[in-house]
Amino acid sequence: MYGARIRSARKKKNLTMKEFGAMFNLAESTISGYETEARKPDLGILEKFADYFDVKVDWLLGRDDENIKHSIKFDLNGERYSE
């Protein structure tokens, strides 16, 4: 699941595996390994990917179908806050 989600998020940014990998000092083959799930990214890398794509780590892992990192809500006074 994580491989497909990383690939999907990368493609939405119109990045090649090489371009995406370079942003995190990772080889194209490493990104390919993550996307095919031949390799497992460590938590630090998953956090960096989630921050870059502005999604939850749990979404990348397939544990959550909600991919929005921060929900914007309004209180009873109409003031915005995020969870």
N, C-alpha and C positions, 0 to 999 in steps of 0.2 A: 504494500500500500504506500509506504513512504517514497518509494522510487517513482511511482506514477505521480505522486503529488509534487515532488521536487521537480520532475520533468515538466509538469503542467505549469507550475509557477514560473519556472525559468522561461518557458516558451511564451508565456503571457508578457514577459519583459523583452521578448525578441532577442534573447541572448543565446549564443552557441554554448556548447559545453566548455569550450576553450575559454571564451570570454567570461563566463560565469566562474569557472575555476580560478582564473587569474585574479578575480576580485577577492578571493579568499586564500590566495597562494596555494591553490590545489591544482594538480595536473588534470588535464582533460580526461585521462583514464580513471582518475579517482571519481570524478563526477559521473562518468559512465558507469562505474561500479556501483555508485549509490543509486542511480536511476534504474539499473537492472537488478538491484538488490543483491549483487554479488559481494558488496561491501556494506558495512553498517557504519553510518556516521556516528561519531561520539556526541555526547550531549552538548559540548561546547560548539561544535560545528552546527548542530541542529538549532541551537539558540541563535547563532549568527545568521543562518538561513532564514529563520522565522522573523528576526528583526528586519532583515533586508526586504523580505516579501511582505512584511507587516501582517503576519498571520501567527496563530498560536502554534507552539511546538506540537501540541496534541493533534492539531489539524494535519501537520506534516506526517505524523505517525499513524494517521487514520483512526485515531481514538475519538475524534470530534469532527462532526460534519460542518460545524460552524467555523468558518475560516477567518472571521473578523477578530482581530486581536483585542481591540478595546471598543466596547459598546458605549455609545453616547446616550445618556439618559437625561431626563429633565425631572427636577423635583416638583413638589406641589406649587412652589413659587415661580416656576418657569426657569429656574437656574439650571444650567448644564452641569453634568458631572459624568465621570466615566468610572466603570467598575474595574 
